[in-house]
Amino acid sequence: MGILLKKDGQFCSQRLNFENNDNTVFNIGSATKTFTAVLILQEVEKGTLKLSDSIGKFLSPIKNIPSDITIEQLLRHQTGLAETVGDQEWDSYNIPNDSLLRRDVLNNVKPRHNNKIGKFEYTNTNYILLGEILEKINDKSYFDLLEERIFKPCHLEYTYPYVSKNIPQLVHPTDEKNESDQFNGINYKFFADYAFSAGSIASTLKDMATFYENLFEKETLISKRSLQKMTGFKGGDYGLGLQKLKVSGIEYWGHGGNNYGYAFRNYYNPKSGEMILYFINRFRVPMKNSLLKDLVAVLDSRPIQQFRKNIVDEFKDFEGDYVLKGPDLPFTIFERDNLLYFQVENLKVPLVSYEPTILLDVSSGIKFTKSENNPNQLIWSQSGQKLKAVRQ
C-alpha cells in the first residue's frame, strides 16, 4: 500500500511493504473515467460536440445500444445500458485466448435495462463508448489523446495510458484468493482493449495529485465553467466522471478505481485543497473504513484511536469454521502471522479489537462476540441486527 496526503500545502507519504520510492506505478482503475470526462469536456469547449448530442451522431449502430443516448447520459451513468466489463466469466490474469479485442467487448453488450434509463447505474460500458466517440471525432487513438492533452500539459512523468509488463517500477498485481503475484499473467490487451477508457491508466500517487491540482485548482485542462459542469451533481453524488464523497461530514471530490489486482482511492477537498490518495495491489482494501477515518484524523490534527494489541491469545477460542444462521453463510476465523482473519469465500479481512470481548471487521462493521448460552456459538452483529453463528 502507498498513501499520499496533502495538508497545509505540503505532501507527506507512507509506504507499506515496498521500497522507498515515490514513483511506484499502479493501475488507477475506474479513476480513468475522470480523464475520459476531461477529454469530452475539452471537445465541448472546442465545439466538436455538445453534451446533448446523441451518440448516433458519431457512432454506427451497435447491438443493444440505442443511438439516441446522449453524451451527458453516458457521463452520468444514466443510460440503462448493461455492463460489458467487470462481469466476465474468465480470469483476467489467465485469458484463455487472444480474441480479447475491443470490437468483441462491444459485440457482447447485453440488452438494456429500461427501468434504469434516466437513473444512476454505474456501468463501464458508458465510458467505453465515450472513448470510442473521442477516437471517432479526432481520428486518433484515445491513448494518444491522453498523452497529448492531459499527461504532457500536466507534466505527468510516470503515467501511462494502459498497464503492461514493460512499465518500469510497476507494483505487481495480487490475486485476491491466494494473495499470489500475478505479474506474469498481465496481458496489456485486458487494460488497453477491454478496460480501455473506463479503467486502463497506470500512474503514481504523486502524478495523480498533480493531475487533480491541475484539474481543480488551475485551468490547465478545462475552464472553470467546464469544471462547474463536471461538479454539477444535480442532487445526486455523481457528476461528469466525478463523485461527491462525504467523509466525517466533509465533502470531497474524487473517483476511486478497482481492477483485478489493484485498488485506488482519492479524495480532494474543494474548500481547502487537502487531498487523500492511496492504492493497494489487490482488488479490495482491507480495513478501508478505519483507514479513511484515520487519514481524515491526520488531516484534522486529531489523535487516531488505537487498536488493542496482542489480541490473538485473548480471542483464541473464536477461531474455527462457522455457519451463520438465517442466510446459511459459511465463514472462518483463523490466525496467521499473529493476526486474526475473517474469511467468507474469497473475501479475507483482518479482525481488530477496540474493547475487550469484541472482535471487529472495520470494513463491513461486523462485530463478533461470544454467545452467553453456548460456547460453540458467536453473535454476529451488523447494522443493528444480531444473528447466531454456529461452530461446525
DOFIVEX-929252 format. One line per 10 residues: number of its first residue (from 1); for each residue x, y, z of N, C-alpha, C. Coordinates in steps of 0.05 Angstrom, whole numbers. Example, Ala and Ser with C-alpha at 12.3 -4.5 7.8 and 13.67 -1.06 7.14 Angstrom:
// residues 2
1> 264/-114/156/246/-90/156/264/-66/156  257/-45/142/273/-21/143/258/1/157
***
This chain:
// residues 392
1> 17/-24/0/0/0/0/17/25/0  8/45/-14/21/71/-14/0/92/-7  8/112/10/-10/133/19/3/160/14  -13/180/4/-3/207/0/-24/226/10  -16/244/28/-34/265/39/-23/292/32  -42/311/26/-35/339/23/-48/355/45  -33/368/61/-43/383/84/-27/409/86  -42/431/88/-29/457/90/-9/462/68  -16/453/44/1/457/20/25/439/18  28/421/38/51/403/38/42/374/35
11> 60/358/22/54/330/18/69/313/38  57/292/48/71/272/64/61/244/54  79/225/55/73/199/44/81/177/63  68/154/59/74/130/75/73/106/56  92/88/59/93/64/42/94/39/60  79/19/53/78/-6/68/86/-29/50  107/-43/57/116/-67/44/126/-64/16  137/-40/9/152/-38/-15/173/-16/-12  192/-15/-30/216/2/-26/208/31/-26  225/47/-13/221/76/-10/224/90/-37
21> 202/90/-52/203/102/-79/176/115/-85  177/141/-91/152/155/-97/142/149/-125  157/135/-141/150/131/-169/139/103/-174  129/90/-154/116/64/-157/90/67/-173  88/52/-194/65/54/-213/44/33/-207  19/40/-209/-3/21/-205/-26/28/-224  -45/10/-227/-68/15/-244/-89/31/-228  -98/54/-239/-117/71/-224/-146/61/-229  -150/41/-246/-176/30/-250/-196/51/-260  -219/52/-247/-241/70/-257/-236/99/-252
31> -215/106/-238/-207/135/-237/-200/145/-265  -195/126/-284/-191/133/-312/-215/149/-323  -239/144/-312/-263/157/-322/-262/187/-319  -248/197/-299/-245/226/-296/-229/238/-319  -208/223/-328/-192/231/-351/-209/232/-376  -225/211/-379/-243/210/-403/-263/233/-403  -274/239/-380/-292/262/-378/-279/288/-385  -254/291/-376/-239/316/-383/-236/318/-413  -229/296/-427/-226/297/-456/-252/304/-470  -274/294/-459/-300/301/-471/-307/331/-467
41> -301/341/-443/-307/370/-438/-288/388/-455  -264/378/-461/-247/393/-479/-260/395/-507  -273/373/-515/-287/373/-541/-310/393/-540  -324/394/-518/-346/413/-515/-336/441/-518  -313/447/-505/-301/473/-507/-293/480/-536  -284/460/-551/-276/464/-578/-300/466/-597  -323/458/-588/-347/459/-605/-351/435/-623  -336/414/-618/-338/390/-635/-362/372/-626  -371/376/-602/-395/361/-593/-409/377/-571  -434/369/-565/-449/381/-543/-457/358/-524
51> -461/364/-499/-469/343/-480/-497/332/-488  -512/348/-502/-539/339/-510/-539/323/-536  -516/321/-549/-514/305/-574/-520/276/-569  -533/263/-587/-537/234/-586/-513/219/-597  -508/195/-587/-484/180/-596/-487/171/-625  -512/171/-635/-516/163/-662/-504/183/-682  -498/207/-672/-485/228/-689/-456/220/-695  -445/203/-678/-416/196/-681/-411/167/-686  -427/149/-676/-421/121/-677/-442/106/-695  -433/86/-709/-451/69/-724/-468/53/-704
61> -491/43/-713/-508/28/-695/-493/4/-683  -498/0/-657/-486/-22/-642/-509/-38/-628  -508/-64/-630/-529/-80/-619/-533/-74/-589  -558/-71/-581/-567/-66/-554/-558/-39/-543  -549/-21/-561/-541/7/-552/-556/26/-570  -579/37/-560/-595/56/-576/-579/81/-584  -583/90/-608/-568/112/-619/-577/139/-608  -600/140/-594/-609/166/-583/-599/172/-555  -583/154/-544/-570/160/-518/-552/185/-521  -552/203/-501/-537/227/-503/-509/225/-490
71> -492/243/-497/-465/244/-485/-467/247/-454  -485/265/-446/-488/270/-417/-498/246/-403  -517/231/-415/-526/207/-402/-504/186/-398  -486/185/-418/-462/167/-415/-445/176/-391  -439/202/-390/-422/213/-370/-434/209/-342  -460/211/-339/-473/209/-313/-483/180/-307  -477/161/-324/-486/133/-319/-516/132/-317  -530/145/-335/-559/145/-334/-572/133/-360  -557/114/-372/-566/103/-398/-583/78/-395  -580/63/-373/-593/37/-370/-578/15/-385
81> -555/22/-397/-540/1/-412/-530/-21/-394  -528/-45/-405/-518/-68/-389/-488/-66/-388  -477/-79/-367/-448/-80/-363/-435/-99/-383  -413/-91/-394/-397/-109/-411/-369/-113/-401  -360/-98/-381/-334/-101/-369/-337/-105/-339  -325/-125/-328/-325/-129/-299/-342/-154/-291  -358/-164/-309/-374/-187/-302/-367/-211/-320  -343/-210/-332/-334/-232/-349/-330/-258/-332  -334/-280/-345/-332/-306/-331/-304/-317/-330  -285/-304/-345/-258/-315/-345/-240/-298/-327
91> -218/-310/-319/-198/-298/-301/-182/-278/-318  -182/-252/-310/-168/-232/-326/-138/-236/-327  -127/-251/-309/-98/-256/-310/-92/-284/-321  -112/-296/-332/-109/-322/-345/-127/-323/-370  -124/-303/-388/-141/-300/-411/-139/-325/-428  -161/-338/-434/-160/-364/-447/-150/-363/-476  -152/-341/-490/-143/-339/-517/-137/-310/-524  -129/-305/-549/-122/-278/-557/-143/-264/-572  -168/-271/-567/-191/-257/-581/-201/-233/-566  -186/-225/-545/-195/-202/-529/-189/-176/-543
101> -208/-167/-558/-206/-142/-573/-230/-125/-567  -228/-99/-571/-249/-81/-563/-274/-86/-579  -272/-94/-605/-296/-100/-620/-312/-123/-608  -298/-141/-596/-312/-163/-583/-326/-154/-558  -315/-134/-544/-328/-123/-520/-354/-111/-527  -355/-94/-548/-380/-81/-556/-399/-100/-570  -390/-122/-581/-407/-141/-593/-423/-157/-572  -414/-156/-547/-425/-173/-526/-441/-157/-505  -449/-133/-512/-466/-118/-493/-494/-131/-492  -503/-136/-468/-529/-149/-464/-552/-128/-466
111> -577/-137/-468/-599/-118/-471/-601/-97/-450  -611/-74/-457/-613/-51/-440/-633/-55/-418  -628/-43/-394/-647/-44/-372/-664/-19/-373  -688/-22/-385/-705/1/-390/-714/15/-364  -716/0/-342/-724/13/-317/-702/30/-304  -678/29/-316/-656/44/-305/-650/70/-321  -665/74/-343/-660/97/-360/-666/122/-344  -647/141/-345/-650/166/-330/-643/165/-301  -635/141/-292/-627/137/-264/-597/130/-263  -584/136/-242/-556/130/-239/-552/100/-235
121> -537/88/-253/-530/59/-251/-502/56/-263  -482/54/-245/-454/54/-253/-449/31/-273  -439/38/-297/-435/18/-318/-410/26/-335  -390/9/-336/-366/14/-351/-372/18/-381  -393/5/-391/-400/7/-419/-402/36/-428  -413/53/-410/-417/82/-417/-391/95/-424  -370/90/-409/-345/104/-413/-328/91/-436  -333/66/-441/-320/54/-465/-331/67/-490  -357/73/-490/-370/86/-513/-359/115/-516  -354/129/-493/-343/155/-495/-315/155/-507
131> -299/134/-500/-273/132/-512/-275/127/-542  -295/111/-551/-299/107/-579/-306/133/-593  -323/149/-581/-331/175/-592/-307/193/-595  -291/194/-575/-267/211/-576/-248/203/-599  -245/177/-603/-228/168/-625/-241/175/-652  -268/172/-654/-281/178/-679/-279/208/-686  -283/225/-667/-282/254/-672/-254/263/-680  -233/252/-667/-206/261/-671/-190/245/-691  -202/222/-700/-188/204/-718/-160/197/-707  -160/192/-681/-135/187/-666/-141/169/-642
141> -121/154/-634/-124/136/-611/-130/151/-585  -148/140/-570/-154/150/-543/-128/154/-527  -110/135/-529/-85/136/-514/-67/159/-523  -67/165/-549/-52/188/-558/-65/214/-547  -91/215/-546/-105/239/-535/-97/243/-506  -96/221/-491/-88/224/-462/-60/236/-460  -41/225/-476/-14/235/-476/-12/265/-483  -25/272/-505/-22/299/-516/-38/320/-500  -61/313/-490/-79/333/-478/-81/332/-448  -70/312/-435/-70/311/-406/-43/306/-394
151> -30/284/-402/-4/276/-390/17/298/-394  21/307/-419/42/326/-424/36/354/-412  12/365/-416/6/392/-404/9/392/-374  3/369/-361/5/368/-331/33/359/-322  50/352/-341/77/342/-335/76/318/-317  60/299/-325/58/273/-310/80/255/-320  100/251/-303/125/237/-311/123/207/-312  106/196/-295/104/167/-293/76/157/-296  62/167/-316/34/160/-321/33/148/-349  18/126/-352/17/111/-377/-12/105/-384
161> -18/105/-411/-45/101/-420/-58/75/-411  -41/54/-409/-51/28/-401/-29/11/-388  -37/-8/-372/-18/-26/-358/-5/-46/-377  21/-49/-375/35/-71/-388/59/-79/-372  70/-102/-377/93/-112/-362/118/-95/-368  117/-78/-388/140/-62/-395/143/-36/-379  124/-30/-362/125/-5/-346/146/-8/-324  165/10/-323/185/8/-300/171/14/-274  179/0/-253/170/4/-226/140/0/-222  129/-18/-239/101/-26/-235/98/-45/-212
171> 81/-37/-192/77/-55/-170/61/-79/-180  69/-103/-172/56/-127/-183/28/-130/-172  9/-137/-189/-19/-143/-180/-20/-168/-164  -38/-169/-145/-40/-192/-127/-67/-206/-130  -67/-232/-131/-91/-248/-132/-106/-246/-105  -132/-242/-106/-148/-238/-81/-150/-264/-65  -153/-286/-79/-158/-311/-65/-133/-322/-52  -112/-324/-67/-87/-336/-57/-65/-316/-49  -71/-291/-54/-51/-269/-49/-25/-275/-64  -27/-286/-88/-4/-293/-104/2/-271/-125
181> 27/-268/-132/36/-249/-151/25/-256/-179  12/-237/-192/0/-242/-218/14/-227/-241  39/-217/-236/53/-201/-256/56/-216/-282  64/-241/-281/68/-256/-306/43/-260/-322  20/-257/-309/-5/-261/-323/-16/-236/-336  -2/-213/-333/-12/-188/-344/-13/-190/-375  -36/-183/-386/-39/-181/-415/-48/-153/-421  -32/-137/-435/-39/-109/-439/-66/-106/-453  -74/-127/-468/-100/-125/-482/-123/-122/-462  -120/-134/-438/-141/-131/-419/-145/-102/-412
191> -123/-88/-408/-125/-60/-400/-130/-41/-424  -116/-46/-446/-118/-28/-469/-144/-33/-485  -151/-58/-489/-174/-63/-507/-200/-70/-491  -197/-78/-466/-221/-86/-451/-229/-65/-431  -212/-58/-412/-218/-36/-394/-219/-9/-408  -200/-5/-426/-199/18/-445/-205/44/-430  -222/61/-440/-227/88/-429/-244/87/-403  -250/63/-393/-264/61/-368/-245/53/-345  -220/44/-351/-203/35/-329/-175/27/-336  -163/39/-356/-137/28/-366/-112/41/-354
201> -113/66/-345/-90/82/-339/-73/71/-315  -47/74/-318/-28/68/-296/-14/94/-288  -10/98/-262/2/123/-253/15/119/-225  24/141/-214/35/142/-187/18/161/-170  20/159/-144/6/177/-126/14/206/-131  40/210/-135/49/237/-139/38/249/-165  38/233/-187/27/243/-212/-3/248/-210  -17/230/-196/-46/234/-193/-52/259/-177  -37/265/-157/-40/290/-142/-36/314/-160  -16/313/-177/-11/334/-197/-34/337/-216
211> -45/315/-225/-69/316/-243/-92/331/-229  -98/324/-204/-120/336/-190/-115/366/-185  -91/373/-179/-84/402/-176/-90/417/-202  -81/405/-224/-86/419/-250/-115/420/-258  -130/399/-250/-159/398/-256/-175/417/-239  -170/416/-213/-187/431/-194/-178/459/-187  -152/464/-189/-141/489/-180/-131/507/-202  -128/497/-226/-117/512/-248/-136/508/-272  -130/521/-294/-145/517/-318/-128/505/-340  -109/487/-331/-91/474/-350/-107/456/-369
221> -128/443/-360/-142/423/-375/-169/432/-386  -185/444/-368/-211/454/-375/-216/480/-361  -236/495/-370/-242/521/-359/-257/518/-332  -259/539/-318/-275/539/-293/-304/532/-298  -314/542/-321/-342/536/-328/-346/506/-333  -326/494/-347/-328/465/-351/-326/449/-325  -309/459/-307/-307/446/-281/-333/447/-266  -347/470/-269/-374/472/-256/-393/452/-267  -391/446/-293/-408/425/-305/-400/398/-294  -375/394/-292/-364/368/-282/-373/363/-254
231> -374/383/-237/-382/380/-209/-411/388/-204  -427/389/-226/-455/394/-223/-469/367/-217  -472/360/-192/-481/334/-184/-512/331/-186  -525/353/-190/-554/353/-195/-570/337/-174  -564/341/-149/-579/328/-128/-569/299/-122  -551/289/-137/-540/262/-132/-511/264/-124  -497/242/-127/-469/240/-118/-450/236/-142  -461/235/-166/-444/231/-190/-448/253/-210  -425/266/-217/-426/288/-237/-418/277/-264  -398/291/-276/-388/282/-302/-360/269/-297
241> -360/243/-293/-335/229/-288/-323/235/-261  -340/243/-242/-330/251/-216/-352/245/-195  -344/238/-171/-363/232/-150/-360/253/-127  -383/257/-114/-383/273/-90/-382/253/-66  -362/256/-49/-358/237/-28/-359/251/-1  -374/240/18/-376/252/45/-360/234/64  -341/247/79/-326/233/99/-325/250/124  -335/239/146/-337/254/171/-350/281/168  -371/282/151/-386/307/147/-373/326/128  -350/319/116/-336/337/98/-340/327/69
251> -345/346/51/-349/339/23/-322/338/8  -318/316/-6/-294/313/-23/-303/307/-51  -285/311/-70/-289/303/-98/-269/281/-104  -277/262/-120/-258/241/-128/-271/220/-145  -256/199/-151/-267/176/-165/-248/153/-161  -256/134/-145/-239/111/-139/-238/92/-163  -222/71/-160/-219/51/-180/-211/24/-169  -224/3/-179/-216/-25/-172/-212/-40/-198  -191/-55/-199/-187/-73/-222/-174/-99/-211  -171/-118/-228/-161/-143/-218/-132/-140/-209
261> -127/-140/-182/-100/-137/-172/-94/-109/-163  -112/-90/-165/-107/-62/-158/-132/-49/-146  -127/-30/-127/-149/-12/-118/-136/15/-113  -151/36/-119/-142/64/-115/-165/81/-105  -159/99/-86/-179/117/-76/-167/145/-74  -184/165/-80/-175/193/-79/-197/211/-69  -189/230/-53/-208/249/-40/-195/277/-42  -209/296/-55/-200/323/-57/-220/341/-43  -211/357/-24/-228/377/-10/-229/403/-26  -251/409/-39/-252/434/-56/-249/460/-40
271> -254/459/-14/-252/483/2/-223/489/11  -209/467/18/-182/471/30/-160/462/11  -166/446/-10/-145/436/-27/-131/412/-15  -140/403/8/-127/379/21/-135/354/5  -117/335/5/-121/310/-10/-114/285/6  -128/264/0/-122/237/10/-121/219/-15  -98/206/-19/-96/187/-41/-82/162/-30  -92/139/-38/-78/114/-31/-84/92/-51  -66/73/-53/-70/49/-70/-61/24/-55  -70/2/-65/-61/-24/-55/-61/-43/-79
281> -42/-62/-79/-41/-81/-102/-57/-106/-97  -83/-101/-92/-103/-122/-91/-130/-110/-97  -150/-126/-103/-176/-115/-112/-191/-100/-90  -189/-110/-65/-203/-97/-43/-183/-84/-24  -193/-64/-9/-176/-50/10/-184/-60/38  -166/-75/52/-173/-85/79/-176/-61/98  -196/-63/115/-200/-43/136/-203/-15/125  -216/-13/102/-217/13/88/-231/35/104  -252/28/118/-266/49/134/-249/60/156  -235/42/170/-217/50/191/-194/67/180
291> -183/58/158/-161/72/145/-169/101/138  -192/104/125/-201/130/117/-206/148/141  -218/136/162/-224/151/186/-198/162/199  -177/145/199/-151/153/210/-138/175/193  -140/172/166/-127/192/149/-140/219/151  -167/219/154/-181/245/159/-173/257/186  -169/240/205/-160/249/232/-132/263/230  -115/251/213/-88/263/209/-91/291/197  -109/294/177/-113/320/164/-124/340/184  -141/330/202/-153/348/222/-136/352/247
301> -112/339/247/-94/341/271/-108/330/296  -124/309/292/-136/295/315/-122/269/320  -123/259/345/-110/234/352/-124/210/339  -110/190/332/-121/166/320/-127/146/342  -151/134/341/-159/114/360/-143/88/355  -129/79/374/-111/56/370/-125/29/374  -118/10/358/-128/-18/363/-114/-29/387  -127/-48/401/-115/-62/423/-95/-82/411  -73/-85/425/-51/-102/414/-51/-130/427  -38/-148/413/-34/-175/423/-60/-189/431
311> -79/-189/411/-105/-200/418/-109/-229/410  -89/-241/397/-92/-269/387/-99/-288/410  -84/-287/431/-89/-306/454/-115/-300/467  -123/-274/469/-148/-267/482/-172/-279/467  -170/-280/440/-193/-289/424/-188/-316/411  -170/-332/423/-163/-357/410/-187/-376/407  -205/-374/427/-228/-392/425/-249/-383/405  -244/-360/391/-262/-351/370/-255/-365/344  -231/-377/342/-222/-389/317/-239/-413/310  -244/-417/284/-258/-441/276/-275/-435/251
321> -289/-457/242/-308/-455/220/-336/-452/230  -351/-434/218/-378/-428/228/-398/-427/205  -424/-429/211/-445/-423/192/-464/-403/205  -469/-382/191/-486/-360/201/-515/-369/196  -530/-371/217/-558/-380/215/-575/-358/202  -594/-368/186/-611/-349/170/-602/-351/141  -581/-337/134/-571/-339/106/-555/-364/101  -550/-380/122/-533/-405/119/-506/-398/106  -493/-378/116/-468/-369/104/-444/-381/119  -428/-397/106/-404/-408/120/-382/-387/121
331> -367/-386/143/-344/-368/145/-324/-380/164  -301/-369/164/-279/-379/181/-265/-356/195  -257/-360/220/-240/-342/235/-214/-357/241  -192/-346/233/-167/-361/236/-144/-342/242  -122/-353/252/-98/-337/258/-76/-343/238  -62/-322/230/-39/-325/213/-20/-302/219  5/-308/223/26/-288/228/18/-269/251  6/-281/272/-1/-267/296/-23/-246/291  -39/-251/271/-63/-234/265/-87/-252/262  -110/-242/269/-135/-257/265/-149/-248/240
341> -160/-267/225/-174/-260/199/-202/-272/199  -219/-259/184/-246/-267/178/-248/-272/148  -256/-297/140/-258/-303/112/-285/-314/105  -297/-303/83/-321/-312/70/-314/-317/41  -315/-342/32/-307/-348/4/-279/-336/-1  -277/-319/-22/-251/-307/-28/-245/-281/-13  -264/-271/2/-261/-246/17/-247/-252/44  -224/-240/48/-209/-245/73/-200/-218/84  -208/-212/109/-201/-187/121/-191/-191/150  -173/-173/159/-163/-176/187/-184/-166/207
351> -183/-178/230/-201/-171/252/-185/-156/273  -198/-136/286/-185/-119/306/-203/-117/330  -193/-104/351/-209/-100/375/-203/-73/387  -225/-59/393/-222/-33/407/-228/-37/437  -243/-58/443/-251/-63/471/-252/-93/477  -249/-101/502/-249/-130/508/-274/-143/500  -272/-169/492/-293/-187/485/-305/-182/457  -297/-162/443/-309/-156/417/-287/-156/395  -291/-173/375/-275/-173/351/-290/-158/329  -275/-142/313/-289/-125/294/-276/-126/267
361> -293/-129/247/-285/-125/219/-292/-96/212  -272/-78/211/-278/-50/207/-287/-43/179  -282/-62/160/-290/-56/132/-321/-58/129  -333/-77/142/-362/-82/140/-377/-74/165  -363/-69/187/-377/-62/212/-388/-87/227  -379/-111/220/-388/-135/234/-373/-138/260  -389/-142/282/-377/-147/308/-383/-176/316  -362/-189/327/-365/-217/336/-362/-217/367  -381/-229/380/-379/-233/409/-387/-261/416  -379/-271/439/-386/-298/447/-415/-299/456
371> -429/-321/449/-455/-326/460/-454/-333/490  -471/-321/506/-471/-326/535/-481/-354/541  -497/-365/523/-510/-391/529/-497/-415/516  -481/-410/495/-469/-433/481/-441/-426/473  -421/-441/484/-393/-435/478/-385/-440/448  -402/-455/434/-397/-461/406/-412/-442/387  -421/-420/397/-435/-400/381/-422/-373/384  -422/-358/362/-415/-329/363/-440/-313/355  -441/-289/365/-462/-270/358/-450/-251/337  -463/-251/314/-455/-233/291/-473/-209/292
381> -461/-185/298/-477/-161/299/-469/-142/277  -489/-132/262/-484/-114/240/-508/-97/234  -505/-71/232/-526/-52/225/-551/-56/243  -546/-60/269/-569/-63/287/-581/-90/289  -572/-109/272/-583/-136/272/-563/-155/286  -574/-176/299/-558/-196/311/-566/-224/301  -546/-239/293/-551/-267/283/-532/-286/298  -540/-311/299/-523/-331/311/-506/-345/291  -481/-350/298/-463/-366/281/-454/-390/297  -459/-414/285/-454/-439/299/-428/-452/289
391> -411/-460/308/-386/-473/301/-391/-500/289  -377/-507/268/-380/-533/254/-360/-553/265
***
